[in-house]
Amino acid sequence: MSPKQRLGYMLALIIAGEAVFALPFHIARFFRPTMLEVFGLTATELGIAQGVYGIVAMIAYFPGGPLADRYPAHKLMALSLWSTAAGGLYMATFPDFTGSMLMFGFFGVTTILLFWAALIRATRGWGGTDAQGRAYGLLDGGRGFLAAGLLSIGAAVFTFAFPDDYAAASMPEKAAALRSVIYGYTAFTALAGIYIWFALQGIEAVSSRAQVGRQTTIWAHIMPVLKLPTVWLQAMIVVCAYVGYKGIDNYSLFAVQGYGLDEIEAAQLLTLAAWLRPIAAFGAGYLGDRIDITRAILICFSLLLIADLLFAITTPISGAFLIMLANVALTCIAVYGLRGLYFAIFEETRLSPLMTGTAVGIVSVIGYTPDIFVTLVAGILIDASPGLEGHQHFFWFLASFALLGIIATIALRRIGRHTSSFTNSQDTT
């Protein structure tokens, strides 16, 4: 590809990669207190509903991998985006608990089955053999930049909707503001589907590899990948990193219940934190290409462990907002750095490019199980111990996974470069 094609290719992946997850995640993460109020849900009920997403997604990851090895990315990803946008129209009706479970289950299919493995495989192809950190760093950093922009617009809608006092706003006013945000995300998702259909169509890098994938059976890829210890360790690294990422979903509620901020201040805090995502992902990606991917991952997990422990053991004091802001920033740098790195491990462990989609499916089945349990655990802990104490219990939970991530990364560094090289010698065409 020419430099211009490479730029357009990555831009399309960035837009699609963030748009498809905006409705399932942005609303509940950045406007969580208002969503609970307007939808009439408790923290536990929202955790259960999002857990349904995780269960359905876990099932969808596995067949999604082989599909990505066999079919063009632009068709798979565009269909996924349009289906997700259709779910946004239902979200704007503010479904009850049962409806919310059905809605998140639907999102689990639309965002994963046809999309996720195709996105990761296309990104690995863009990075080649010597720029994997930059490829995934650009993808997640670009997604972070886009997410922060979308969040800034959404937070502005909330600010303008309540110029006097959010606490004094009526329920219809809050519902109208949240519905406007949902409609905005829905329109963006649908337009992203149109854009990626045309932007990726005709780019031979994806379709030619898909043609190669069709010449082998699905099981010819699955069984060798399942035998690789590096794939299982990489899955554990993704689990631990994703637990930290899912923990950010609770930060707006933590700011309100633990630190006494109002909902608008909490949304603004998360907006500032979201702008760190592109910086962290870009920086981690380039760092990974210089010092190697797993060493950069170790640094990120260490920072995450420190940040989680600080929130677990400290209590708000005078001027605590600045302390909270600094620690949220540290957490986001670590988490978003990990997101920009953990799929780059495939190249470091020399996994065959022809098996990337299948490996992504297997790693993701395990790695994204936190979609099932993290928000549920948070809801149970917070409802059982209302206020700051429940949130501190949740941060101890997060810290344990950061420590486990350090252990898994050290293990992968010790064996990764010796156990997966055989995969390249078994490429079939």
C-alpha positions in Angstrom: 0.0 0.0 0.0 1.1 3.6 -0.6 1.5 5.9 2.4 -1.9 7.5 1.5 -3.6 4.2 1.4 -2.0 3.2 4.7 -3.2 6.4 6.3 -6.8 5.9 5.0 -6.8 2.2 6.0 -5.8 3.0 9.6 -8.2 5.9 9.9 -11.1 3.6 8.8 -10.0 1.0 11.4 -9.9 3.7 14.1 -13.3 5.1 13.3 -15.0 1.7 13.1 -13.1 0.3 16.1 -14.5 3.0 18.4 -17.9 3.5 16.9 -19.0 -0.1 17.2 -18.4 0.0 21.0 -19.8 3.5 21.7 -23.4 2.5 22.4 -22.7 -0.6 24.6 -19.9 1.0 26.7 -19.8 4.8 26.5 -23.3 5.4 27.9 -22.9 3.1 30.9 -19.3 4.3 31.5 -19.4 8.0 31.2 -23.1 8.7 32.2 -23.6 5.9 34.6 -25.4 7.7 37.4 -27.9 9.2 35.0 -28.4 5.9 33.2 -29.2 4.1 36.4 -31.7 6.8 37.3 -33.4 7.1 33.9 -33.5 3.4 33.2 -34.6 2.6 36.7 -31.8 0.2 37.5 -29.7 -0.6 40.5 -25.9 -0.9 40.2 -26.3 -4.7 40.5 -29.0 -4.9 37.8 -26.8 -2.9 35.4 -23.9 -5.2 36.2 -26.1 -8.3 35.4 -27.3 -6.7 32.1 -23.7 -6.0 31.1 -22.8 -9.5 32.2 -25.2 -10.8 29.6 -23.2 -8.8 27.0 -20.0 -10.6 28.3 -21.6 -14.1 28.1 -22.9 -13.6 24.6 -19.6 -11.9 23.5 -17.6 -14.8 24.9 -19.6 -17.2 22.7 -19.3 -15.0 19.7 -15.5 -14.5 19.9 -14.8 -18.1 19.0 -16.6 -18.4 15.6 -15.7 -14.8 14.9 -12.0 -15.7 14.6 -12.3 -18.2 11.8 -14.8 -15.9 10.0 -12.1 -13.2 10.0 -9.7 -15.6 8.4 -12.1 -16.4 5.6 -14.0 -13.2 4.6 -13.2 -9.6 3.7 -13.0 -7.2 6.6 -15.1 -4.4 5.1 -18.2 -6.6 4.7 -17.9 -8.1 8.2 -17.3 -4.8 10.0 -19.9 -2.7 8.1 -22.7 -5.2 8.9 -21.6 -5.2 12.5 -21.8 -1.3 12.7 -25.2 -1.1 11.1 -26.6 -3.8 13.4 -25.3 -2.0 16.5 -26.8 1.3 15.4 -30.2 -0.5 15.2 -29.7 -1.5 18.8 -29.1 2.1 19.7 -32.6 3.0 18.6 -34.0 0.5 21.1 -31.6 1.9 23.9 -33.2 5.3 23.4 -36.5 3.9 24.6 -34.9 3.3 28.1 -35.8 -0.4 28.5 -36.3 -1.9 31.9 -34.1 -4.6 33.5 -35.4 -7.4 31.3 -35.2 -5.2 28.2 -31.7 -4.0 29.2 -30.5 -7.6 29.4 -31.9 -8.3 25.9 -30.3 -5.1 24.6 -26.8 -5.9 25.9 -27.1 -9.5 24.7 -27.9 -8.2 21.2 -24.9 -5.9 21.4 -22.8 -8.9 22.3 -23.6 -10.4 19.0 -23.4 -7.3 16.8 -20.1 -5.9 18.2 -18.1 -9.2 18.3 -19.2 -12.0 15.9 -18.5 -10.1 12.7 -16.2 -7.4 13.9 -13.6 -7.9 16.6 -11.3 -10.6 15.0 -11.5 -8.8 11.6 -10.4 -5.6 13.2 -7.4 -7.2 15.0 -6.3 -9.2 12.0 -6.5 -6.1 9.7 -4.4 -4.1 12.2 -1.7 -6.8 12.4 -1.5 -6.8 8.6 -1.0 -3.0 8.7 1.9 -3.3 11.1 3.9 -5.9 9.3 6.8 -7.5 11.1 8.5 -4.5 12.7 5.7 -2.0 13.7 3.3 -4.0 15.7 3.5 -1.8 18.7 2.9 1.3 16.5 0.0 -0.5 14.7 -1.9 -1.3 17.8 -0.9 1.8 19.5 -2.2 3.9 16.6 -5.4 1.9 16.6 -6.2 2.2 20.3 -4.7 5.7 20.6 -6.8 6.8 17.6 -9.8 5.2 19.1 -9.1 7.0 22.4 -8.8 10.3 20.7 -12.1 9.7 18.9 -13.8 8.5 22.2 -12.6 11.6 24.0 -14.0 13.8 21.3 -17.4 12.0 21.4 -17.4 12.1 25.2 -16.6 15.8 25.2 -19.6 16.4 22.9 -21.8 14.3 25.1 -20.6 16.0 28.3 -21.3 19.4 26.6 -24.9 18.3 25.9 -25.3 17.5 29.6 -23.8 20.8 30.7 -26.0 22.8 28.3 -29.1 20.8 29.2 -28.7 21.8 32.9 -27.3 25.3 33.0 -28.4 25.9 36.6 -28.2 22.8 38.7 -28.3 19.1 37.7 -29.7 18.1 41.1 -32.7 20.3 40.6 -33.5 18.9 37.1 -36.6 16.8 36.6 -36.6 13.2 35.4 -38.0 14.2 32.0 -35.2 16.7 31.6 -32.6 14.1 32.5 -34.2 11.6 30.1 -34.3 14.0 27.2 -30.6 14.9 27.7 -29.5 11.2 27.8 -31.7 10.4 24.8 -30.0 13.1 22.8 -26.6 11.5 23.6 -27.8 8.1 22.6 -29.2 9.3 19.3 -25.9 11.1 18.6 -23.9 7.9 19.2 -26.4 5.9 17.1 -26.0 8.2 14.1 -22.3 8.1 14.3 -22.2 4.3 14.4 -24.4 4.0 11.3 -22.3 6.5 9.4 -19.1 4.7 10.4 -20.6 1.6 8.7 -21.0 3.4 5.5 -17.5 4.9 5.7 -15.7 1.6 6.3 -17.6 -0.2 3.6 -16.1 2.1 1.0 -12.8 2.9 2.7 -11.6 -0.7 3.0 -13.2 -2.0 -0.1 -10.6 -2.8 -2.8 -7.7 -2.8 -0.4 -6.0 -6.1 -1.3 -4.1 -6.6 1.9 -7.2 -7.9 3.7 -9.0 -9.7 0.9 -6.0 -11.5 -0.4 -5.3 -13.0 3.0 -8.9 -13.9 3.4 -8.6 -15.9 0.1 -5.7 -17.8 1.5 -7.6 -18.6 4.7 -10.4 -20.1 2.6 -8.1 -22.8 1.3 -7.7 -24.4 4.7 -10.3 -25.9 7.0 -11.2 -24.1 10.2 -9.9 -27.0 12.4 -6.6 -26.8 10.6 -6.1 -23.5 12.4 -7.8 -24.1 15.7 -6.0 -27.1 16.9 -2.4 -25.8 16.4 -3.4 -22.5 18.1 -4.9 -24.3 21.1 -1.6 -26.2 21.7 0.4 -23.0 22.1 1.2 -22.1 25.8 1.9 -18.5 24.7 -1.7 -18.1 23.5 -3.0 -19.1 26.9 -0.6 -16.8 28.7 -1.6 -14.0 26.3 -5.2 -14.6 27.1 -4.5 -14.3 30.8 -2.7 -11.0 30.2 -5.7 -9.7 28.3 -8.0 -10.8 31.2 -6.0 -8.9 33.7 -5.6 -5.8 31.5 -9.3 -5.8 30.7 -10.3 -6.1 34.3 -8.5 -2.8 34.8 -10.2 -1.3 31.8 -13.6 -2.4 33.0 -12.8 -0.9 36.4 -12.9 2.6 34.8 -16.6 2.0 34.1 -17.1 2.6 37.8 -15.1 5.8 38.2 -17.9 8.2 37.6 -20.0 6.5 40.4 -16.9 6.4 42.6 -16.4 10.1 42.1 -20.0 10.8 43.2 -20.3 8.3 46.1 -16.8 8.3 47.3 -15.6 11.8 46.7 -18.9 13.8 46.7 -18.7 15.1 43.2 -21.9 15.7 41.3 -22.8 13.9 38.1 -21.6 16.7 35.8 -18.3 17.0 37.6 -17.8 13.2 37.4 -18.5 13.3 33.7 -16.0 16.1 33.3 -13.4 14.2 35.3 -13.8 11.1 33.0 -13.6 13.4 30.0 -10.2 14.7 31.1 -9.1 11.1 31.8 -10.3 9.9 28.4 -8.0 12.4 26.6 -5.1 10.4 28.2 -6.0 7.3 26.1 -4.4 8.4 22.8 -1.3 9.7 24.6 -0.9 6.4 26.6 -1.6 4.1 23.7 0.6 6.0 21.2 3.4 6.1 23.8 3.1 2.5 24.8 3.1 1.3 21.2 6.3 3.2 20.3 7.9 2.1 23.6 7.0 -1.5 22.9 8.7 -1.4 19.5 11.9 0.0 21.1 12.2 -2.2 24.3 9.9 -5.1 23.3 6.2 -5.5 23.8 6.2 -7.7 27.0 8.6 -5.4 28.8 6.4 -2.4 28.2 3.4 -4.5 29.4 5.2 -5.2 32.6 5.7 -1.5 33.2 2.0 -0.8 32.6 0.8 -3.5 35.0 3.2 -2.2 37.7 1.7 1.3 37.3 -1.8 -0.1 37.4 -1.1 -2.0 40.6 0.2 1.1 42.3 -2.8 3.1 41.3 -5.3 0.5 42.4 -3.7 0.1 45.8 -3.7 3.9 46.4 -7.5 4.0 45.8 -7.9 0.9 48.0 -6.2 2.3 51.1 -6.7 6.0 51.0 -9.7 8.1 52.0 -10.7 11.5 50.7 -9.1 14.5 52.4 -9.0 18.2 51.9 -8.0 18.9 48.3 -8.6 15.2 47.5 -10.1 16.0 44.1 -6.6 16.8 42.7 -5.3 13.5 44.3 -8.1 11.6 42.7 -7.5 13.3 39.3 -3.8 12.4 39.5 -4.5 8.7 40.4 -7.2 8.4 37.7 -4.7 9.7 35.3 -2.1 7.1 36.4 -4.7 4.4 36.1 -5.7 5.5 32.6 -2.1 5.7 31.4 -1.5 2.1 32.5 -4.8 0.7 31.3 -4.8 2.4 27.9 -1.1 1.5 27.5 -2.0 -2.1 28.0 -4.8 -1.9 25.4 -2.3 -0.5 22.9 0.0 -3.5 23.5 -1.5 -6.8 24.3 -2.4 -7.9 20.8 1.0 -7.0 19.5 2.3 -10.0 21.4 1.3 -12.2 18.4 4.2 -10.9 16.4 6.7 -11.1 19.3 5.8 -14.8 19.8 6.0 -15.4 16.0 2.5 -16.6 15.5 1.7 -17.3 11.9 -0.2 -14.5 10.2 -2.5 -17.0 8.6 -3.7 -18.0 12.1 -4.2 -14.5 13.5 -8.0 -14.5 13.3 -8.3 -17.8 15.0 -5.9 -16.9 17.7 -7.7 -13.6 18.3 -10.9 -15.6 18.7 -9.4 -17.9 21.2 -7.6 -15.2 23.2 -10.7 -13.1 23.2 -13.0 -15.8 24.4 -10.9 -16.0 27.6 -9.5 -12.5 27.7 -12.8 -10.6 27.6 -14.6 -12.7 30.2 -14.3 -9.6 32.5 -17.3 -8.3 30.5 -19.3 -11.0 32.4 -18.2 -10.4 36.0 -16.4 -7.1 36.6 -19.5 -4.8 36.7 -21.4 -7.4 38.5 -18.7 -7.7 41.2 -18.6 -3.9 41.4 -22.4 -3.7 41.9 -22.4 -6.4 44.5 -19.6 -4.9 46.5 -20.9 -1.4 46.3 -24.5 -2.3 47.1 -23.3 -4.4 50.1 -21.2 -1.6 51.5 -22.6 1.7 50.3 -20.3 4.7 50.0 -16.5 4.8 50.0 -16.0 1.4 51.7 -17.7 -0.6 48.9 -15.5 1.2 46.3 -12.4 0.4 48.3 -13.3 -3.3 48.3 -13.6 -3.1 44.5 -10.2 -1.5 44.2 -8.6 -4.4 46.1 -10.3 -6.7 43.6 -8.7 -4.7 40.7 -5.3 -4.7 42.4 -5.3 -8.5 42.6 -5.7 -8.8 38.8 -2.9 -6.3 38.2 -0.6 -8.5 40.2 -1.7 -11.6 38.3 -1.0 -9.7 35.1 2.6 -9.1 36.2 3.0 -12.8 36.9 1.6 -13.9 33.6 3.7 -11.4 31.6 6.9 -12.7 33.3 6.0 -16.2 32.5 5.3 -15.3 28.8 8.7 -13.6 28.6 10.4 -16.7 29.8 8.8 -19.1 27.3 7.2 -17.0 24.6 10.1 -16.9 22.1 10.8 -20.6 22.2 7.4 -22.3 22.1 5.5 -20.7 19.2 8.0 -20.5 16.4 6.9 -23.8 15.1 3.6 -22.3 14.1 5.2 -20.3 11.3 6.8 -23.5 9.9 3.3 -25.1 9.7 1.7 -22.4 7.5 -0.6 -24.0 4.9 -1.9 -22.5 1.8 
